[in-house]
Structures are given as C-alpha cells and as structure tokens.
C-alpha cells in the first residue's frame, strides 16, 4: 500500500486555505463597498429632502395644497426685550398669532385678522413686568395650529 505524498496534500490544503481567505476578503470588500453606497444614498436623500423648494413642500402627490402656513423660530430665541417672529402664509385666510406664558395664559395678541399670502415679520416687545422664563407663540389659520417656544432672559 502506497502512502499519499504528504507534501502534495499540504500544498493542496494551503491552496484551499488561500482560496478561502481570498473569498472572505472579496466578501468583506463587497460588504464595505455596499455599505459605502448605502451611506452615500442616505446622505443624498437627506440633502434632497432638506433642500426642497417651497412649491415641492406645498403640494402632495395629487397636487393638492397641504400647507397653508409656516411658523419659524423667533430671532433671537433667547431675548431680553424684543424678538422677531417670522411666518409665511401660502393661502389667503384668517390668521391669529398669540403669545402665552408657561401656564397657558394669554400674554398678547400680535396679529389677528385676514391676511394675504406672503412673508411676515412680527416683533414682540416684552413689557417690563414680564418675568424671565419660557413663553409660547401660537399661529392659527383655518383650524390648523403651530406652536413654538421662546425664552425671555
């Protein structure tokens, strides 16, 4: 009985090991490339969705208007006496902009009535007796509401 050539057996085993290692490395490279492509696609999606034009954000898939206004963060958000509240109106309608304290009590009505589509800046001047703290401003139009927070220093 002839014994198998040990060198030949070891050589074939090493070739098998090398081929297996190459396959594992190739799979790792494929996974890394796939991961990078996915991350790039996510980044592109985030940029595209955050830079929508106003007309894109106003219309649904059926081209019906879904937004009638947009309320922005006041500037400066933390203020001592005066702050500017900006909002956009996309449709004509009855608008109400009011400021409330943290207990929900009305502090001041800044705007109320019919308004045309456009960009608006309304200034809130805090009275001397208005305490420091968190306040809320609420924009209402056609039964829809947006609320934001501001802080008086």
N, C-alpha and C positions, 0 to 999 in steps of 0.2 A: 504494500500500500504506500502510495506516494503522498507525502505531506504537502499542503499548499505552500507556495512561496510566500514567506512572511513579509518580505519587502513589497511584493506586489499587493498584498492585502492591505498593508499600512498605507501604501500610496493611494489606493482606491478610496480608503476611508478618509484620508486627508483631502482628496479631491471632492468627495461628497460633503465634507465639512466646509470646505471653501465655497462650494456652490451654494450650500445652505446659508452661509454667512452673507454671501452676495445677495441672495434673495431677500434676506432680512434687511440688509442695508437699502436695497431698492425699495422695499415696502416702506421703510422709515422715510426715505426721500419722497416717495409718493404722498405719504401722510403729511409730511411737512409742507409740501407744495399745495396740497389740498387745503390745509389749514390756512396757509397764507392767502390763497384765493378767496376762501370764505371770509377772512378778516377784511380783505380789500373790498369785497362786495358789501359787507356790513357798513364799512366806512363810506362807501359811495352812496348807499341807501340813506345813511344819516345825513350826509351833506345835501343830497337831493331833497329829502323830506323837510329839512330845516330851511332851505332856500326857496320854498315855493313862492310864486308870485301871489299877489293878493287875489287875482282872479282865479288862480288854481285853488286857493284855500276857501274861496267863497262858494264854489259850486260842487255839488255831489256828482256821482256818476251819471245821473239823469239830467244834469244841468239845471237843477233847481237850487235857488239860493237857500243856503242852510245857516248862514250867519247874518245877523243884522247889525252887529256892532262888535267892537273890540276895546277892552279896557286895559290900559297899560299901568305898569308900576310907577308910582309917583316919583318925582325927582326934586330934591333928594329924598330918598326913602326915609332917612332919619333927618328931621328938620327941627329948627328952633322956632321960627315964626312963620315962614312962608314955604309952601311946596307947590309944585305944578303937577296936576293930574291931567294926563292925556288920554283921549279916546277917539276912536274912529266910528263913524256911523255910515253904514252901507246902504240903508234904505231910509226913506222919509218916515218919521213916526214920532210918537210921544216918548220923551226921554226924561228920566229923573236921575240926578246924581246927588247923593246924600252922604254925609259923614256921621258915623256913630261912634260912641265910646265902647269900651270893652264890656259894658253891661247891656249894650244894645239900645241905649237911649240916643235919640236923635240930637246931634250937636248943631248941624247946619245943613240947609238945602243949598247946594251950589248951583244947580241948574234944574229947570223943570219946564216942560212945555214941548211943543212941536219943533223938531229940528230937521234940517235938510241933510242929505249925505255930505260928508266931509270929515276933515280932521279938526279936532277941537283941543284947546288947552284951557284948563280952568285952574285958577290959583286959589288955594285955601290958605287964608291968613288966620293963624291961631290967635285967639284972644289972650290977653294977659292972664286971665284967671283959669285958662285951660291947663290942667295938670299934665305932667310928663306921663308918658305911657303909650300903649298901643291903641290905635284907632283904626276904624274900618271905613272904607268908602265903597259905596254900592251904586252901580249903574244898572238901571232897569229900563227895558224897552220891549214893548209888545209881549209882555208876560215873561220875558227872559231876564235873568239877572247874572251879573258878575260882581264879585266882591274881592277887594284886595286890602292888604294891611299896610299901615304906615306907622311910624314911631315919632312921637314928639319928644325932643330932648329937653 
